[in-house]
Amino acid sequence: MSHLSLDDFHRLYDGVKPYHEYWYGQAIPKARASTLHGLLQTVLLTWLFERGWKAAAEVTLKISPDVELIPDGIATRGPVQQPYPTRPVEVCIEILSPDDRLQKALQKGRFYVDWGVSDVWIIDPARRTAWMVTRDNREGIAVPPEGSLTAGEDTQIPLPELFARLNKFLQNTWPR
């Protein structure tokens, strides 16, 4: 692979689907989101919004000149930078699609934490599992099935409730 400048990356890949992320001169395509991925993304971002967070999907983070990542979701209590965040948000969310690999998501989680993001959630909707990456645990820790995703001092999203909401959404919206 040849090295792309950030300008060349934007010229070649802005607006192109599948979305691509910029990793040290390389254009890396994001995995295509499955229906389950998209539904969980909606459930999570709605839940965060209901708890007073400003939450959005698929926002490019322009925090580093060497890496531009696109988490599946972001959340912040503070003002939302326009048109792209150049400072860390409080929460980044990665939802695994069938083509995603956990190790790659954990690597992204470490980038987010190194940039100053407080909490990174990685969720596998097919396996109903989750991990968190934080400043105190950069390698990531599995959240127990009865555990909660946490953010800040006041936000807990219990996995059983999260997956129950997802199941309800699946049953009410997507007949099999």
URFENUR-V561951 format. One record per pair of residues at least 12 apart in sequence whose ideal C-beta (glycine too) atoms are under 7 Angstrom apart, sorted by the first residue. I is the first residue (numbers start at 1). J is the second residue. If there is no record, write none. Layout:
i=I j=J
i=I j=J
This chain:
i=1 j=26
i=3 j=25
i=4 j=25
i=4 j=26
i=4 j=27
i=6 j=22
i=6 j=65
i=9 j=22
i=9 j=27
i=12 j=27
i=13 j=27
i=18 j=30
i=18 j=32
i=19 j=70
i=21 j=68
i=21 j=69
i=21 j=70
i=22 j=67
i=22 j=68
i=23 j=67
i=24 j=66
i=24 j=67
i=30 j=70
i=31 j=97
i=31 j=99
i=31 j=100
i=32 j=97
i=32 j=99
i=33 j=97
i=34 j=97
i=34 j=98
i=35 j=174
i=36 j=125
i=36 j=126
i=37 j=95
i=37 j=97
i=37 j=125
i=39 j=166
i=39 j=169
i=39 j=170
i=40 j=95
i=40 j=123
i=40 j=125
i=40 j=166
i=41 j=57
i=41 j=72
i=41 j=73
i=41 j=95
i=43 j=162
i=43 j=165
i=43 j=166
i=43 j=169
i=44 j=73
i=44 j=93
i=45 j=57
i=45 j=73
i=47 j=157
i=48 j=75
i=51 j=155
i=53 j=75
i=53 j=76
i=53 j=77
i=54 j=75
i=54 j=76
i=54 j=80
i=55 j=73
i=55 j=74
i=55 j=75
i=56 j=74
i=57 j=72
i=57 j=73
i=58 j=70
i=58 j=72
i=59 j=74
i=59 j=84
i=59 j=85
i=60 j=84
i=61 j=84
i=61 j=85
i=62 j=84
i=62 j=85
i=62 j=86
i=63 j=85
i=63 j=86
i=63 j=87
i=63 j=88
i=63 j=115
i=64 j=115
i=67 j=111
i=69 j=108
i=69 j=111
i=71 j=92
i=71 j=93
i=71 j=94
i=72 j=93
i=72 j=94
i=72 j=95
i=73 j=93
i=74 j=89
i=74 j=91
i=74 j=92
i=75 j=89
i=75 j=90
i=75 j=91
i=75 j=151
i=76 j=89
i=76 j=90
i=77 j=90
i=88 j=115
i=88 j=116
i=88 j=117
i=89 j=117
i=90 j=117
i=90 j=118
i=90 j=119
i=90 j=151
i=90 j=152
i=91 j=119
i=91 j=121
i=91 j=151
i=92 j=112
i=92 j=117
i=92 j=120
i=93 j=121
i=94 j=108
i=94 j=109
i=94 j=122
i=95 j=123
i=95 j=125
i=96 j=122
i=96 j=123
i=96 j=124
i=105 j=122
i=106 j=122
i=106 j=131
i=106 j=133
i=106 j=140
i=109 j=122
i=109 j=133
i=109 j=140
i=110 j=133
i=110 j=138
i=113 j=133
i=113 j=134
i=113 j=135
i=113 j=138
i=118 j=134
i=118 j=135
i=119 j=132
i=119 j=134
i=119 j=150
i=119 j=151
i=120 j=132
i=120 j=133
i=121 j=149
i=122 j=140
i=125 j=166
i=128 j=163
i=129 j=142
i=130 j=143
i=130 j=149
i=130 j=159
i=131 j=143
i=132 j=149
i=143 j=159
i=145 j=159
i=146 j=160
i=147 j=159
